[in-house]
């Protein structure tokens, strides 16, 4: 099926009906509204860059230091983290802090062999004299937020440091962050994420730049201009009193960290972001892991916006904090706006949706303004984040087409997260698989890319049978034809969007005054096709692994 035929099918084979007055003005109104929304958030990116440069010299420093260090509890939430459980436990036990003042909690909800790995490592460090405890839940209610809340009664520290399983906190992490709490109004200190496997692939390089923009520009600009930021779920230290006064951990959104952050700041607590304190972590090297993570973050942010924005806007917080919080929490909606814009590209070739004459001065000004706000703003934003870390501006500019393609490619997946949040559709907390980028290939507990979507039960059974010589005989998993999962449907839709934008690119060669859109249409098509084909290939490998995994045979 050609892309032209597919596009014609989408428009019932004849595009003439698009010029009906009602249809034309509806499409024009929608198109202009979407463009203006994308441009508005692009303008906000310029604002953040300006705030960053205006305040970059305002480095947060504690007014004074603790004469006697306070007790700290380190929490390590994990779920089926066989590849990294030992590494993060060892890193926590290596933190440079007086042992008498350091408590470590391993909060493990694991249902596979990683529970044994974590328990064994905890027992090792207990024998070394560490104050470390293993807390295991079997129901996993509330997911990560539930595990953190469940452990609170056993917390002995005045302050709580939290590290996800794929993080490797540097030894000086606590001593570099704790003294900011000498200010009694400080409720949380957040560190910047570093990336262990930044240069592993095109995907990880792109993710690293995306996250650098968030931490280096967004967090720094907001925090140093006295606006609110969020705890990022890991690599941060909380004052226990701030957690409790804000109502504790809630699990009614997929971003419990953002939810608690805004509730705490509404209570008057101040946050501190330490740009110069980096905490290394892994980036998902596999496309479906990245998409699941992005879906969770996007949906959780919109859920938090629905939950807290009304109270926030009614609060006595200064207007500039309210405006910045609005843009922060609703920022993921841009993915939905971009998706709608792409869907409107095809009818735009048949209907003049421009509010002014394209060949007039106002028409040129309109087009240049949209380009500057919708496209150039992203380049300025990410180049600034890389220059702040002494990376080449030219190299970053050369990577911008790749960033744009992947950003558009995941827009459909993230749009689903926005729509689900707006409709109140609940979904479980899907953890991001860890791969132990620092570990030896093939080491115990390593998570292969092929295993990411494999059914957990089949993997567990396989591991149990391999470790027990008296285990029953095993056989091969029968091939089951099941209803396609949402991941499969999303991959197919991404490929369809790739075909759709390719057809738009073809039209741009034949329709007058539209050739200027060709480079962007090709970038969009490349993004959708890359994400779609990569996702399908990953799912194929997962299904093949599940098919070949030995399973217990009935006796």
N, C-alpha and C positions, 0 to 999 in steps of 0.2 A: 504494500500500500504506500503510495507516494505521500510526501508531506502535503502536497497541494490537495490531493483527494481527501486527506484527513481534515485539513482546514475547511474544505468545502462541506464536508459532512457536519462539522461543528456549526456551520451557518446554513444548514438545510439546503446546500447546493446553489443558493442564489443570494448574493449579498445586496441586491437592489432594495430589499425591504429595510435595510439599515438606514436608508435616506428618508423613510417616513418621518414626518415632523416630530411625533411623540418619541419615537425611538431615537432619532437623531439628537434631540435636546436632552433626553435622559442619558444617553451615552456621553454626550459632551459635558453635562454636569458632573457625571461620575468621574470622567477622565480628569477634568480640571481639579475636582476635589481631591482626588488621589495624588495628583502631581503636587498640589499645594501642601498636602500633609507630609509627603516625602521631603519637600523643600523645607518645611518648617523644622523637621527634625535634623535636616542637614544644616540649617542655620544654627541650631542649637549646638551642633558639633563645633562650629566655628567659635561659638561662645565659650565652650569648654576649653578649647585650645588657648583662647585669649586669657581665660582665668588661670590656666596653667602657667603661662609665661609671666603673667602679672604676679603670681604668688610662688613661683618656683624657688625663690630664695628664702621663703618663710618656712624653714625646716623646723618641724616640731622637736622641741627639746624639753626634758623634764625640768621643772623649776628647781628641784633638789633631788637627792637620792635617799633611798631608805637607809637609815643607819643600821637597822637589822632587817634582813630580808624576810618577807612574809612567806607563809606556807602556800604552796601551789599544788594543785591537782592537774595532772596531764591526762586527758581522756583520748583514747584511740578507738573510735567507733569503726567496726568492720563487719563485713558480711561476705563469706566465701572468698576470702582474700589470700588463698594459698600461696600465690606468687610473691606477695609483698609483706605478709604478716610478720615474719621474723625480722625483716629489715626495719620496719617502722618501730617495732618493740625495742630492738637493739638501739636505734637512734634515740628513742625517748629515754632509755636508760643511760645513754651517754651524754645527756644534757648536763652542762656545767652549772650545777646548782647544788647547794648543800643537801646531802641525802636525808638528813633529819627533817628537812622542810619540803621534801618532794614526795608526792604520792602519785602513782601511775595506775590508771584504770584501763584495762583492755575490755572494751564493750563489744562482745562478740555474739552476733546473732547467727553465726554460720550453721549451715546444714550439711556441709560436706567435710572433706578431710582437713580443711584448713582449721577447723576447731581444735583438732589434735595438735596441729603445728603450733598454734597460738598458745594453747594450754602448756605444751611442753616447754616453750620458750619462757613463759611466765614462771614456771617452776624452776627453770635454770636461774633466772634473775633473783628469785626469792632466796635461793641458796647462796647467791652472791651478796645478800644483805639488802636488796632493794625493797622498798615499800611498794609492792606492785600486786594487784589483784586481778583475777580473771572473772568477769561477770558475763554469764552466758544466759541468753533468753531463748526460749523455744517457740514462742508465738509470733515474734517480730511485729507486734502491734505498734502502730505509729512509725514503723521503720526507723530511720536514724534519729528523728526527734524523739520517738518513743524510747529508744535506747539511752539517749542522753538524759531524758527526764527520769527514767527508771533508776539511773545511777546516782541521781542528786542526793538522796538521803545518806549515801555512803561517802560523799565528798567531804574531805577534811580541810581542804585549802580555802583560803579567802579568795583566791583567784583560780580560774580554770583555763588551761590551755588546751586547745582541741586541734588534732591533726588527723586528717583522713589517712587511710592505709597506704596510699601511693606517695605520701609526702616523706621527705627525709629532713627533719628540722636540723639546722646547724647547732653545734654544741653551745654556742653563745646566745641562742635565741631568747631564752628566758631573761638572762641578765641584760640584754639589749632592749627588752620591751617592758620589764616589770616596773622600772623607775618612773615611767609615765603615770603610773597609778598613785604617785605621791600627791597628785591633784585629785582631791576627793570627788570631783565631778566627772572624772573619766570613767566610763563604764566598759570600754572595749578598746583594745589595740589590735589593729590588723596589719599583717606583713604583706609584702608583694610576693606573688608567685613567680618562681623561676621554673625553667623547663629543662628537665633532664634530657629528653629526647627531641629537642627542638629541631635538629637537622636530620632527623631520621627519614623524612619523606616530604613530598609536596604538601600533604595534608597536615602534618605536624608543624611545618614551617608556617603555614597559613594560620593554624590555631594559635601559635605563639604570638603572631602579630596581632590577631584579634584580641587576645587576652592582655597583651602589652598596652593596647589602646585603652582597655578598661581600667587597668591598674595604674599605669603611669600617668595617663592624661585625666581620665574621669575621676578616679579616687583622689588624686593629688589636687586637681582643680576644685573639686567639691569640698574636700576636707580643709584645705588651706584658705578657702573663701568663706568658711563658717557655714557650709551647707551640710546636709546629712549624707552619710555613706552607709553601706551595709557591710556586715560581717559576711565573709565569703564561704562560711561553712567549715573552714579549716585555716591553719596557719595564723591563728589569732588567740588572744588572751582576753577572757571576760572577768570582770569583777562579779563574784557570785551574787552580791546584793543587787546588781543591775539586772541579772537574769530573773531573780525572784521578784523584784519590784515590778517588773514588766509582765509578770504572769507566767513565767517559765516557758518551756518549749511547747509549742503547739504543732499538731500534725494535720491541720486542716488545709494546708497548702503543700505544694511540692518543693517550696523553697522556705523551709523552716528558719533558715539563717536570715533571710531578708525580712521575714515576718517579725522575728524577735528583734531585729535591729531597729525597725521603725517603731515598734511598741516601746522599746527602751528609750529611744530618742524623744518620743512623745512624752515620756516621763521626765525628761530633762537631762538625761545622761549625755555626756560628750563622748565622741569617738576620736581616735587618733589613727592616722594611716602613716606607716613608716615605709616610705618608698625605698629607702636605702637598706632595709632589712629584707633580704630575699630568702624564700624557703623553697628548695627544689621539689619538683613534683613531676609526674608523668603526664603526658598528653595522650589521649586515645589515638593509637596508630591505625585504627580500623574504622571505616566510614560509618558502619551501623552503630558502633559505640559512640562516636561523635554525634551522630544524629539523635540518639537516645538522650545523651547529655543535653544537647541543645533544646530538645523538646521539653525536657524536665525544667530547665532553667527558664525557658520562654513561658511555658504554661504557669509555672510557679510564680513568676513575676506578675503576670496578669491576675492570677488568683489573689496575690497580696494586694495589688492595686484595688481590686473589687472590695476586698475586706477592710482595708485601712484608709484608702483615700478620702472617703466621706468624713471620717473622724479627723484626719489630718487637715483637710481643708477648713473644717470648723474650729480647729485648735487656735491657740493664741500664738502659734509660731510666726515669725516674721514672714512677710510675703515672699521674699526671695527664696527662703527655704521651701515654702509650699510649691512655688513654681518649679524649682529644681527637682523636688521630690516627685512632682507630677511627670516631668520628662523622664526621670530615672525609672520609675515604676512602669510607665506606659511605653518605654522605648521599644520593647519587642514587637509592638504593633506595626512597626515599620515593615516587618516581614510580610504581614498581611497586606499592607498598602502596596508593596512592590509586586506581590503576586497578582493583585487586582489590576495594577498598571500593565503588567505583562499580558494579562487576559484581554485587555482593551486595545492591545497593539494592532491586532488583525483588523477589527472594524475601523481603526484609525486610518487605514489605507483607503477605505471606501467612503468615509465620512469625515468632513473637515471639522475636527473637534477643537481647533485652535480658537481662542477668544478674540484674536486679532489677525489681520492679514499677515501671512508668513513672510511676504516680501517687503513689508513696511519696516520702518525703523522700530516701531513698537513690537513687531513680530520678532525681529532679530534680538531685541532687548529681552523679550520674554524667553526666547530659546536659550540665550546666554545665561540668564538668571537661573533658569532651571538646571542648566548644566553645572553652574558654579555651586548651587546649593545641593543638588542631588548627587553629583559625582565628584567634583573637585573637593568638596568638604571632606569626603572620606579619605582622599589622598593626603590632604593637609593633616588630618587627624592622625593617621597611621605613620606618616613620615615624622611627625613631631614626636610620637611615642618612641620611634627607633632612634632618632637623633638624641633624645634625652638619655638613651643608653649607649651613646657613642657608636651607633651603627650607621652604616652608609645611607644617606638620603637617596642616592642614585640607585643603589641596590633595592631599596624599598619601593621606589617608583617603578622599577622594572618588574617588581612582584605584584604591582597593583592589578593588572589584568587577571592574574591568578586569584587574588583576594576577591575581586568583584565576581568572578565566575563562581567560586565556591560559596560566597555569600548569597548569590541569587539561587544557586543550586540547592541550598538547604532551606530556602525561603518557603517552599511548599510544605516541608516537614514542620517548620516552626509556625507557619500559618495555622496548621492543624492544632498546634498547642494553644495558640491564641483563641481560636474558635471554641475549642473544648473548654477553656477557662471561662470564656464569656457565657457559654451555655450551661456552665455548672456541671460539666461531665467529669466524674471522678475517674482517676486512673492510679495504679499503684506506683510506688517509688521504685524506679528501675535503676539499679546501681550501675556505675560506669566500670566495666571490667578493667582490671589492672594486669600489667604484663611483665613487671619487673625489668625495666629497661636497663638497669645497672647490673642485673644478674647474668650468670652464664646461661647461654642458650641451652635449653633442654634441662635446666636444673629442676630440682624437686618443686612441684607446685606451679611450674610455669604455665601460663595461660596462653594457649595458641590462638591465633586469630581465627582459626577455623572453628574453635569451640565457643565463640561468643554467643551464638544463637542456638547452640545444641541444647536439647532438653536436659535440665540439671539432673533429673532422676536417672537418666541413662548414664551420664558421666559418673555419678556417685556409685552406681551399681558396678560399673566397670572398674573403678578404683578399688572398691571393696573386694571384688573377686580377685584382683591382682595381688592384693596384700594378704589374703588369707589362703594358704595352700589347701585348706580343707573346704574351700568354697564349692558350691554346686557347679556342675558343668554349665558352660555358657554357650550361647549361640549368637547368630546375627539378628539384628533388629529387622523385622519384616517391613517391607515398603508399604507405607500407609498413604493413601490419597486423601488429604484433608482439605478443609476449606482454607483458601489462601489467607495468610495473616495480614494484619494491617501494614506490616513492613513490606510485604510483597506488593500490596496495592499501592503503597506510596512510591515504591520503586517504579512500578509501571506508569503511574501518573507523572513522575519526574521524566521518564522517557517520552511520554506523550507531550509534555511541555517542551522538551527538547525538539521534537519534531515540529511542534507548533511554531516555535521561534525560528526554526530553520525555514519554514514556509514564509514567515514574515520577512526573513532576510532575503529570500528569493523575490518577494514582492517589492522590496526596497530597490531592487535593480531595475524594475519595470515601471514603477510609479514615479511621476515627476516630483522633484524636490524632496525625496525621501532617502536618497543614497547616503546622506549624512548619518542615518541611524544604523547603517550596516555593521560597523565595528561593534556597537553595543549589542545588536541582535546576535551576532556570532559569539560574543562573550557569554550572553545569556544561554544560548543553545549549548555551548561547551560546558557551562556549569551544570545545567540540568542533565545532560548526557553523561558527564563524568560521575555525578552523584548517583544517578539512576543505575548505570552499568556497574559501578563499584559496589553498590548495595546488592544488586542481584548476584554478582559474582561471590560476594561474601556469604549471602544466604545459600547459594549453591554449595559452597564448601562446607557450610554448617550442616546442611541436609545430608551431604555425602558422609560427613563424619558421624552423624547420628545413625545413618544407615549401616555403617561399618562397625559401630561400637558394639562390642559383645554385651549381651544381656543375659540375666539369669534365666535358665530354662526351668519350667515347672517340673517338680519331681513326680 
